[in-house]
Every structure is written in C-alpha cells, then in structure tokens.
Amino acid sequence: MNPTEATVKLTYDKVKDGMVSIKLRVCYQTERPRYHLPVKEGVIVSPDTYKRLIAYHQTRSGRTAEDIRSLYAQILPFIERAEKIIESLTPFSFARFESLFYAQNAISEKPEANDVLGALMASHAQMDKEGRIGNADAYRSAAQSLKRFVDSLSNAERAELMPTPAKKNAATNLLRFDHITPAFLHQYEAWMLRYGSVARKEGNAPTPASLTTVGIYLRQLRTVFNNAIDDKVIEKSVYPFSRKGYVIPTGRNVKKALRKNVIRDIMAYECEPATLEERSRDLWVLSYLSNGMNLTDICNLRWSNISFADQTITFVRKKTSRTQRGNPITVVASLFDETKAIIERWGNRDRLAGSYVFPFLNDQMDPRRKKRTISQLVKTTNKYMKLIAKELGVEVEIKTYEARHSFASAMLKAGADLVYIKDKLGQSSLKSTESYVVSLHDEDEQTMLRNSLL
C-alpha cells in the first residue's frame, strides 16, 4: 500500500483486572488514533488471547483454536468495514472516517436527537469541514473520553447513572442528554483524574488527566447540551452545569512571565548560525517583541501584514478571527531592528503581498496539515528554548507561551493599564487579559513596601 494512504491495524487499551480492550488503529501520515469497536460492551480479552488473535490475524493459521477463530470472526467485519471506508475516501479525512465507521452506532455524523456522543461527533465533523481543527479535535476527544468512561462503568454503575428509558424500543446503550446529571459529571471528573489520559505508548495503562483537560472536554459537552436545549431535545430545567449542580473546573493558571534580565540574556544568547537553535531563539524573540504574537499567527503572517515604511506588523489573531468576524480585533505591533533582522534571516525571498513571510506554511496545505506543521514547530522551538535556558542557568521553564505572558507583564510593570494591554494582545475581554498579567515578583513587592514605609 502507498505509504501516504491510511492503514488499519489491531491494537488495544488496558482495562480493569489486567484485561485489554481491542481497538482499531488508523494510521495516516503522522496521526495514529485508536477507535473502539462499535459493540455494546466492547471486546474485552486477556493479554494472552490478544497475542493469539494477532498471530492469527497475521498468518490465518489453520491450527488456531476455535475460540480464537470465533473471536476473529467477530472482529473481522469491523476491520473490513474500516478498510472499505478508507478506500472510498479521496482524500482521506479522519472526521469523515469516524462519521462513516460509526454511522449505525453511538457516534455518528447525523445522530438521533438524544445522542450525546453523536452530537459531539457531529460538531467535530462540522468544525473539521470549516477548517477549525483545534475545536474539531476537542469535540472528538470529548466524545472518545466519554465513551471510554461509559465503557468502564460496571453494570451497577451503569444502572445508576444511565437508567434504561421507559419507552419501548429505545436504545439501552445510548448516552442520552438526560443521563448528563451532576452525579454523572462528578463521577466522570473523578474517573478522568485517575484514568482520563490515554496511554501514548501501546500497552501502557491510562494515566490521570489534568483539571484543565477535564474543563476542556466538559465545555464541549456543555455546548452540545445547550444546543440540545435550543433544539427542544432536553428541558432547560434539568440543566446540570450550575452552582447548585456541577461547576466545570478551571485549571490553575501558572504564572509564566520571565524577568527582564532573563529576556535580555535570551536575546543576547549566541547561537550557531542557520541552526534550529538560532531559529528557535529568533522565533521566541519575535513573539516577545511583537506583542506576544503566538507561533500560529507568526506562521500565518503574509508580507501584506508588514509595513517597513510604518515600522509595524498588523494582523488579526487566528484564534479570534471567527468569533469576532463582525468586529475583528486588529493587532498593531512595532517593527524593531531585532525583528527586522529575524524576518530577513528566516523570511521567504518571495515578497509578494499575498505570500507567507516565513516558509513554514503554503497555500497547498489543508487546515489539518497546517495545524500539524505549526504544532511540530512549537514542539521544536520549545525543545531548543529548554536547552538555551539550561545554558543560561535559568531554572524556570521557557516555552513559547512565556513570551506572550512576559510581554503582558512587562507592559503592566511599565505602567500600561489593562485596556491598553488587552488591545496590544488582541484579546476581546479584560478577563482574558487579567489571566495573562503576572503579579510583581516578591522582591519587587518588598521594594514597593520598603519605599512606602521609609
């Protein structure tokens, strides 16, 4: 098979009591997500049975025991279904694959009205079509996480949290909106904090998820719940997300601003020319000096955004370009000698107004490939900034986000008010700005107190 085409493999996740749950892994380019088999209770086997199943899948040996043959006969239709769907998709799309693979099951592109997982995946598919890859993946992850949680429930827990509907012929294995109660959400949160993060390496057990991840998934769930209320699928009176019911947790905002002396050391740090280390330092400095512009916006800069005559970089943040379409927030950053040197060093030679400033993206890339490219750039930049921090003897973490937080904190210390900082950051609310602004360091506070008392 062509290496650029998607492929299907058998894999598994560890579950309770040392057993494993058989999954399908779809590999396409750099992505390798796992999919549960659309069977009510999943396909749970012992590790030894799984090894024998894989051996039979690879060889189709006639000596295999009848129990393995029977198990394989149960799984084979899903493998063939996945392969057939992949062959039909040109070009391949994970969103479309999922919609088709789960078309007759709990997760589908056109779910029945009272289907929570289906609603999440429908939102995922719609966002994916619109090129909103980050949001699309958040909906998909929320659906997959909730499905894992439901699959983990014992019969007693399922009876308590997901009671069977009273009406005849109703699906008994469907996660419905009326199941999403404060009790369900509290138990889901507790499960997430123990098993919520899927193991990255095959065969490893799930690990605890952070409160930030819990919050992200449940905000997606809250959105589809609100949509279900608007569509008259569920009564507003049973809305579970409230102070009297369940409050979505907010991850702790770690203070990330760097001191000015550290920033000066980073800017003065000497790198071997034309290396990834130099590029990483330059991108970090460009971000800091350009109003904390994140790497997504740096990658999306066009030459039309830069005015050497006015000494400015003018852009609309990618993150808010959709939510503020009627009144887009334009950010104007100063063009310093340092940033001009960085642009000259790494920018494209083609300087037509519509061309990208930097060579990371091109117009032939689809939105998902652009996101993967930017994610890899962020990962590489953070890797080298960590090495630079070590060389400088800096113990605090230096990642791309520190550039944005440090810019906001520097503006505050220079005497700028929050409204000015908000505009410079390109944010739509003061609440968002407040989360970026870091308090003065302890010695700064001591100096202020000493000056006020003496």
C-alpha positions in Angstrom: 0.0 0.0 0.0 1.2 3.5 -0.7 2.7 5.0 2.5 0.7 8.1 2.0 -2.6 6.1 2.3 -4.4 5.3 5.5 -4.0 1.8 7.0 -5.8 -0.2 9.7 -4.2 -2.2 12.4 -5.4 -4.1 15.5 -4.3 -2.7 18.9 -5.7 -2.5 22.4 -6.1 -0.4 25.6 -5.5 -1.8 29.1 -8.7 -2.0 31.2 -9.6 -3.3 34.7 -8.3 -6.6 36.2 -5.4 -7.0 33.7 -7.7 -7.4 30.7 -7.4 -5.5 27.4 -10.0 -3.9 25.1 -9.4 -4.5 21.4 -9.3 -1.4 19.3 -8.6 -0.4 15.7 -5.7 1.9 15.0 -6.0 4.0 11.8 -2.6 5.3 10.6 -2.4 8.3 8.2 0.6 10.5 7.8 1.7 11.4 11.4 -1.6 10.6 13.1 -2.5 7.2 14.7 -5.8 7.5 16.6 -7.4 4.4 18.1 -11.1 3.6 17.7 -13.3 1.4 19.9 -15.2 -1.4 18.2 -18.9 -0.4 18.0 -20.1 -3.3 20.2 -22.2 -2.6 23.3 -19.7 -3.7 26.0 -16.6 -3.6 23.8 -14.4 -6.6 23.1 -12.5 -7.4 26.3 -10.0 -10.3 26.3 -6.9 -11.4 28.2 -3.4 -10.3 27.0 -2.7 -13.9 26.0 -5.8 -14.1 23.9 -5.0 -10.8 22.3 -1.5 -12.2 21.3 -3.0 -15.3 19.8 -5.6 -13.2 18.0 -2.8 -11.0 16.4 -0.9 -14.1 15.4 -3.9 -15.5 13.6 -4.7 -12.1 12.0 -1.2 -12.1 10.6 -0.9 -15.7 9.4 -4.5 -17.1 9.3 -3.0 -20.4 10.5 -5.3 -23.4 10.3 -4.0 -24.6 13.6 -5.6 -21.8 15.6 -8.0 -22.8 18.3 -11.7 -22.5 17.8 -12.1 -19.7 20.4 -9.6 -17.5 18.5 -11.4 -18.2 15.2 -14.7 -17.3 16.7 -13.3 -14.1 18.2 -11.6 -13.1 14.9 -14.9 -13.7 13.1 -16.5 -11.2 15.5 -13.8 -8.6 14.8 -13.1 -9.1 11.1 -16.3 -7.3 9.8 -15.1 -4.1 11.6 -11.6 -4.4 10.0 -13.1 -4.9 6.6 -15.6 -2.1 7.1 -12.8 0.3 8.1 -10.7 -0.7 5.1 -13.6 -0.3 2.7 -14.3 3.2 4.1 -10.7 4.2 3.7 -10.7 3.1 0.1 -13.8 5.2 -0.6 -12.3 8.4 0.9 -10.3 10.5 -1.5 -8.7 12.5 0.1 -8.7 10.7 3.4 -10.3 12.5 6.4 -10.4 11.3 10.0 -13.6 13.2 10.6 -15.3 11.6 7.6 -13.9 8.1 8.5 -15.4 8.3 12.0 -18.7 9.5 10.8 -19.0 6.6 8.3 -17.5 3.9 10.7 -19.9 4.7 13.4 -22.8 5.5 11.1 -25.2 2.9 12.7 -23.9 3.2 16.2 -23.5 5.6 19.2 -21.2 8.0 17.4 -22.5 9.2 14.0 -22.5 12.3 11.8 -26.3 12.5 11.8 -27.1 11.2 15.3 -30.6 10.7 16.7 -31.6 13.8 18.6 -31.0 12.5 22.1 -27.5 11.1 21.5 -24.7 12.9 23.4 -21.8 11.2 21.7 -23.4 11.7 18.3 -23.9 15.4 18.9 -20.2 15.8 19.9 -19.1 14.0 16.8 -21.4 16.0 14.6 -19.9 19.2 16.0 -16.4 17.7 15.3 -17.3 16.9 11.7 -18.7 20.4 11.1 -15.7 22.1 12.7 -13.4 19.9 10.6 -15.2 20.9 7.4 -14.8 24.6 8.4 -11.1 24.2 9.0 -11.4 24.8 12.7 -9.1 21.9 13.6 -8.4 22.7 17.2 -12.1 22.9 18.1 -12.8 19.9 15.9 -10.3 17.8 17.8 -11.6 19.0 21.2 -15.1 17.7 20.3 -13.7 14.4 19.1 -11.6 14.0 22.2 -14.5 14.7 24.4 -16.6 12.1 22.7 -13.9 9.5 22.9 -13.2 10.2 26.5 -16.9 10.0 27.5 -17.2 6.7 25.5 -14.2 5.3 27.5 -15.8 6.4 30.7 -19.2 4.8 29.9 -17.4 1.6 28.8 -15.6 1.5 32.1 -18.8 1.5 34.2 -19.9 -1.6 35.9 -23.5 -2.9 35.4 -24.5 -1.4 38.8 -22.9 2.0 38.0 -24.5 2.0 34.5 -27.9 1.3 36.0 -27.5 4.1 38.5 -26.0 6.8 36.1 -27.6 5.7 32.8 -31.1 4.2 33.7 -32.9 2.5 30.8 -35.5 4.7 29.2 -39.2 3.9 29.9 -40.4 4.0 26.3 -40.3 0.8 24.3 -37.8 0.1 21.6 -35.4 2.8 22.9 -31.7 2.2 22.6 -30.4 1.0 26.0 -26.7 1.6 25.4 -27.1 5.2 24.3 -25.6 8.0 26.4 -28.6 10.4 26.4 -28.8 14.1 27.4 -31.0 13.2 30.4 -28.1 11.0 31.7 -25.9 14.1 32.0 -26.7 14.9 35.6 -24.5 16.4 38.3 -23.9 12.9 39.7 -22.8 11.7 36.3 -20.5 14.7 35.8 -18.9 14.3 39.3 -18.2 10.6 38.7 -16.8 11.4 35.2 -14.5 14.0 36.7 -13.2 11.6 39.3 -12.6 8.9 36.6 -10.7 11.5 34.5 -8.4 12.4 37.3 -7.5 8.7 37.6 -7.7 7.2 34.1 -8.5 10.1 31.7 -5.3 10.3 29.7 -5.0 7.5 27.1 -1.5 6.0 27.1 0.6 7.3 24.3 2.6 4.0 24.1 0.7 0.9 23.1 0.3 -1.5 26.0 0.7 1.1 28.8 -2.1 1.8 31.2 -4.2 5.1 31.1 -2.8 7.9 33.3 -4.5 10.7 35.2 -5.7 13.7 33.2 -5.4 17.3 34.4 -8.2 19.5 35.6 -7.5 21.7 32.6 -8.3 18.7 30.3 -11.4 17.9 32.2 -12.5 21.5 31.8 -11.9 21.5 28.0 -13.9 18.3 27.5 -16.8 19.4 29.6 -17.0 22.8 28.0 -17.6 20.9 24.7 -20.2 18.8 26.4 -21.9 21.9 27.8 -22.0 23.5 24.3 -23.9 20.5 22.8 -26.1 20.3 25.9 -27.1 24.0 25.3 -27.7 23.2 21.6 -30.0 20.3 22.7 -32.0 22.7 24.9 -32.3 25.1 22.0 -33.5 22.2 19.8 -36.1 21.2 22.4 -34.4 17.8 22.8 -34.0 18.3 26.6 -35.7 20.5 29.1 -33.8 23.5 30.4 -35.0 22.7 33.9 -32.5 19.7 34.1 -29.5 21.8 33.0 -26.7 20.3 35.2 -24.0 23.0 34.7 -24.7 25.3 37.6 -23.5 26.3 41.0 -26.2 24.2 42.6 -25.4 21.3 40.3 -21.9 20.8 38.7 -19.3 23.5 38.2 -16.8 22.9 35.4 -13.3 23.0 36.9 -10.8 25.6 35.8 -7.1 24.6 35.6 -4.8 26.7 37.7 -3.1 29.5 35.7 0.6 29.1 36.4 2.5 32.4 36.4 4.8 32.3 33.4 6.3 35.7 33.0 10.1 36.0 32.8 12.3 38.7 34.4 13.7 41.4 32.2 17.3 40.1 32.8 16.4 36.7 31.6 14.7 38.1 28.5 17.9 40.2 27.8 20.0 37.1 28.2 17.9 35.2 25.7 18.1 38.0 23.2 21.9 38.2 23.6 22.4 34.4 23.6 24.8 33.5 20.7 23.8 30.6 18.6 25.5 28.7 15.8 24.2 30.5 12.6 21.5 28.8 10.5 20.7 26.2 13.1 17.4 25.1 14.7 18.7 26.6 17.9 19.1 30.0 16.3 15.7 29.8 14.6 14.0 28.8 17.9 15.6 31.7 19.8 14.6 34.1 17.0 11.0 33.0 16.9 10.8 33.4 20.7 12.3 36.9 20.5 10.0 37.8 17.6 7.0 36.7 19.6 8.0 38.7 22.7 8.8 41.9 20.7 5.6 41.6 18.6 3.0 41.9 21.4 3.4 38.3 22.4 2.3 37.1 19.0 1.9 33.3 19.1 3.6 30.9 16.6 0.3 30.3 14.8 0.0 34.0 14.0 3.7 34.2 13.1 3.3 31.3 10.7 0.2 32.9 9.1 1.9 36.3 8.5 1.8 37.5 4.9 4.0 40.2 3.5 1.0 42.4 3.3 0.9 42.4 7.1 4.3 44.0 7.3 5.0 47.7 6.6 8.6 48.7 6.6 7.6 52.3 5.9 5.4 52.5 9.1 7.6 50.1 11.0 4.6 47.9 12.0 3.3 44.4 11.8 -0.5 44.4 11.6 -2.6 41.3 11.9 -5.8 39.7 13.1 -5.3 36.8 15.6 -6.2 33.5 14.1 -7.7 32.4 17.4 -10.4 35.2 17.4 -10.8 35.7 13.6 -14.0 33.7 13.6 -15.5 34.7 16.9 -15.0 38.4 16.1 -15.9 38.3 12.4 -18.3 41.2 12.7 -15.8 43.3 14.5 -12.3 41.9 14.0 -9.7 42.9 16.5 -6.6 44.2 14.7 -3.3 44.0 16.5 -0.6 46.5 15.6 2.9 45.6 16.8 6.1 47.7 16.4 8.8 46.5 14.0 12.1 46.8 15.8 15.6 46.4 14.4 15.8 43.0 16.1 12.6 41.7 14.5 13.5 43.1 11.1 16.8 41.1 11.3 14.9 37.9 12.2 12.5 38.4 9.3 15.5 39.0 7.0 17.2 35.9 8.3 14.3 33.4 8.1 11.8 35.0 5.7 10.9 33.9 2.2 12.7 35.6 -0.6 9.4 35.9 -2.5 7.9 39.1 -1.0 4.7 39.4 -3.0 1.9 40.9 -0.7 -0.1 37.6 -0.7 2.9 35.3 0.1 3.7 34.0 3.5 6.5 35.8 5.3 8.0 32.5 6.7 8.5 29.2 4.8 6.5 27.0 7.3 3.1 27.0 5.5 2.0 27.2 1.9 -1.4 27.6 0.2 -1.4 23.9 -0.9 -1.7 22.7 2.6 -5.1 21.8 4.0 -6.1 23.1 7.5 -5.2 19.9 9.3 -1.7 19.7 7.8 -1.1 23.4 8.6 -2.0 22.6 12.2 0.3 19.7 12.4 3.1 21.8 10.9 2.6 24.5 13.5 2.4 22.0 16.3 5.7 20.5 15.3 7.3 24.0 15.0 6.1 24.8 18.6 7.5 21.5 19.8 10.9 22.1 18.2 11.0 25.7 19.4 10.2 24.6 23.0 12.9 21.9 22.8 15.6 24.3 21.9 14.5 27.0 24.3 14.7 24.5 27.1 18.4 23.8 26.1 19.1 27.6 25.9 17.6 28.0 29.4 19.9 25.3 30.7 22.9 27.0 29.1 21.9 30.3 30.7 21.4 28.7 34.1 17.7 29.6 34.1 15.7 27.2 36.2 12.2 28.4 35.1 10.5 27.0 32.1 10.9 28.9 28.9 8.4 27.9 26.2 6.6 29.9 23.5 3.8 30.9 25.9 6.3 32.5 28.2 6.9 35.1 25.5 3.3 36.2 25.5 2.9 36.2 29.3 6.2 38.1 29.6 5.1 40.8 27.2 1.9 41.3 29.1 3.7 41.5 32.4 6.3 43.9 31.0 3.6 46.2 29.8 1.9 46.2 33.3 5.2 47.0 35.0 5.8 49.8 32.5 2.6 51.4 33.7 0.2 50.4 31.0 -3.4 49.8 32.1 -5.3 46.6 31.4 -7.3 48.1 28.5 -4.1 49.1 26.7 -2.6 45.6 27.3 -5.8 43.9 26.1 -5.7 45.8 22.8 -2.0 45.0 22.4 -2.6 41.3 23.0 -5.6 41.3 20.6 -8.0 40.0 23.3 -11.7 40.6 23.4 -12.2 40.8 27.2 -10.4 42.2 30.2 -11.0 38.9 32.0 -8.7 37.1 29.5 -6.1 39.8 29.9 -6.1 39.5 33.7 -5.2 35.8 33.4 -2.1 36.8 31.4 -0.9 39.5 33.7 1.5 38.2 36.3 1.9 39.7 39.7 5.1 41.5 40.5 7.9 39.2 41.9 8.4 39.0 45.6 11.4 41.3 45.7 9.6 43.9 43.6 6.8 43.8 46.2 9.3 44.1 49.0 10.9 47.1 47.3 7.5 48.8 46.9 6.6 48.1 50.6 10.0 49.4 51.7 9.7 52.6 49.6 6.2 53.2 51.0 7.2 52.7 54.6 10.6 54.6 54.6 
